[in-house]
């Protein structure tokens, strides 16, 4: 099923088929539990589900192609023909290709086309949407004292250049979605500056996705709260982003964010 963007902020549910993601690692590692969670998110009102098999939390180690495939492909097989669009969260072209064969209509590349440019060819072949995210370094080292002279300018410039790269290769611009990469090679101060200036990223002319759910910046703002205690902080940012008309929010807690959006829309 194809993704349909509109003026409404869409809620993208996170489905980590991993043993070590920072919040829900191991919870949906088995295929059947992952499928049940997808069905639950559908009932909660998710507009799209993002399925990933490799943790990209700070300090995480990469896994092999085979291991990532073993984690995510059985889930896509079980969810073939699902009622809402499915996204594959990967930077590996082969994983993206196999997921697209089974119905994925969005490719979410955290590397922003840096790690495996063949992923762009997969997106073109299967006519998917493509999420281009900014990251500084790799998940293993991205939080080792990240530095920017002007984080808003540098991140927006990267996203603009990568979108141009995709368009120059023949990928349709209307299927590009940009993500400034909250927490991916950024300090608390960098993340706050990006969020404060979120309109500048919308001004690039592409739909915008933000993934802030339960991240460490929220924990720090609340006095070093663990991921389990960051829901209310997440919802505060979600409300701000909905009011700023960000196109997609990538979140763990679908029901809470859907209800938040419903009330804001009524107001």
N, C-alpha and C positions, 0 to 999 in steps of 0.2 A: 504494500500500500504506500502511495506517495505522500510525502509531507506537504501540507498546505499551510502556508504562512499567511497571516492576516494581521489586522491591527491589534488583535487580542494576544496577550502574552501567553505562550504555550508552556505547559508544565511537562518537562522531560524527567521521567523517573529513572533513577540510577539502579542498575542491576549488575552488581559485581559478582561474577562467578569465580571468586578468588578465595584463597585461604588467609590473605594478609592485607586486605584493604584497611585503611585507617579506622573506619567506623563499623562496617558490617562484614569484615573479612571472615570467611568461613560459614556465614549464615546461609548463603545460597550456593554453596560450592557444588552440591549434588544437583544433577539435572532436574530431578523431580521437584526439589524445593525451589529452584530457580523458576521453573515453569509456574508453580503455584504463586510465587511472588509476582510474576508478570501478570497473571490473571487477577491478583489482588489489586495491583496498581491500575489495571484497566477499570475495575469496579470503583476505585477511588477517584477516577476522573483524569488519569494521565492522558496527555495528548500524544506522547511518543515515549518509547522506552529505549534506553541506551545500555547495551549489553557489552561488558568488557571482561576479559580473562586475565589481564595482567595489572597488578597494582602499580600505580605510578605515584604513590605517596612519597614524600621526601625521604631519600636514603634507600629507596627500594632497588633491588637488583633486577636486571632484565631476565626474562625466562625465554626458553627456546620456542621456536615456531611450533614444533610438535606439541609442546605442553599447552601453549595457548590455544591451538586448534582443538586439542582434546577437551579443553574446558568449555569453549563457546559453541563449537559447531553442533554438538548434540542438542543444545538449547535452541538454536535456530531451527534445527530439524523438527523439534517438538512444537515450535511456535509458527511453523510455516502457515501462511494464510491468516495471521493474527489480525484482529479487528482494527488496530491502530499501527502506525508506522514503527518500524524497528530500526535502531541505529547500531552499528558495530563500532565499538570504541577500541581502535587499534591504530598503530603506526606501521604495521606490516601489510604489504600489498597482498600477499597470499591469503592471509586471514580475512582481509576485506573481501577478496574475490570469492572465497568459499561462502562467506556470510551472504554476499549479494546473490549468489546462486540460489540461496534458500530464502530470499525475500527481503534482505536488508535494503532499505531505500535511503539510508543516510550513512556516510562514513565520517566518523569523528576522529580526526588525526591530531593528537596532542602535540605532535612535533611541528605542525604547520608546514608540512611537505619537506621537512629537513632530513628526516631519517631514511625515508624510502620514497623517492619521487615517483616510483612506479604506481604508487597508490592513486595518483592522479589519472593514470591510464585506466585503472579499474573503475574509478568514478565516472569517467567518460563512457566506457564500454557499457556499464550498467545504468547509466543516466541517473545516478543518485545525486542527492544533495551532498555537499562536502563542507564539513566544519574545519576551518583553519584556525588553530589555536597558537598563541604565543607561549613559548617556553624559553628560558635562558639556561642553556646547558642540557643536562639529562636528569631524570628523576633521582639518580644516584647522587649527583653533585649540585643540583640546582639551588639548594639553600645554603651553599658554602659562601657566605658573604656576597650576595648578589649586589651589583652596583650599576647605577644608571646616572647619567648627567641630568636627564629629563625623562623620567619613566613614561609619562603619557605620550610624549613625542616619539620616543624610541619604539614603544610597543605599537603605537598606531602606524608608524612608518613601516615596521616589519609586516604588519597585517596587510597594509596597502600593497606592499611590494609582492607579497606572496599571492594575494588575490590577482594582481596583475600578471604574475607568472602563470597562474592557472588559466586566466583568460587568454593570454598570449598563446598557450598551447591548444586552444580550441575549446576549453571548458566553458560552459555557459555561465555568465556572471550572475544570472538570476538564481542559480543553484548554489551559490557560495554563501556561507554563514561564517561570521568572524567571532572569535572568542579571545578576550584579552588575557586569559589564563591566570585567574586569581590564585595566588599561592604557588605558582610554578616559576620559581626563580625570582621571588619578590619578598621583600620584608613587609611587616605590618604597615609601615608608612607608605610603601609603594602601592600596596593593595588599596589603602584608603584614598590615595591620590587618584588611582584609576577609577574607583567608584564615584568619587566626587566629580570627576570629569567624564562621566560615562557618555554624555552627549557628544563629545568629540569623537568617540568611536562610532556612534550612530551616524555622524556626519560623513563617515567614509563611504556611505551609500550602500551598504550591505546589511542584511539582517544580522542582529547581534544576539549571541548567547552568552550567559554568564553562569559559571559554576562556582558557587560560594558555599554550598551546603555543608554545615558543621565543620568548616575548615578552621585551622589553628588561629587565624586572625580573630575569629569570633571568640575562641577560648581565651586569647590574650586580652581582648577588650573587656571580657567579663571576669578577669582575675584568675587566669589559668584554669579555666574549666575544661574537663575532658570532653571528648566528642559526644558522649551520651548526654551531656548537659548543655548543648549548644543549639537546641531547637529554637528557643525564643529569639536568640540572636540571629539565627538564620532567617526567621520570619520577618525580623525588622529589616534586614537587607532586601528580602524578597518584596516587601511592600514598597520600599524605596524604588526598586528596579521596575516594578509594575507601573508605578506612577510616572517613571521616566520612559515608559513604553519600550522597554527592552523586549525583544521578540521571543526569547526562550530562556527559561530558568531550568538549570539542571540540578535536581534535588533528590535527596534520599526520602524525604517525608512527603509523599504525594498528596495524601488526604489533607494535611494541614495547609499546604500551599494552595491547593485547589479551593479550599474553603476561604482562605485569605483573599484570593483573587475574586471569588464570588461576592464577598462583602464589599471590596473596593469597587468592583464594577457597579454594584447597586448604588454606591455613594456617588 
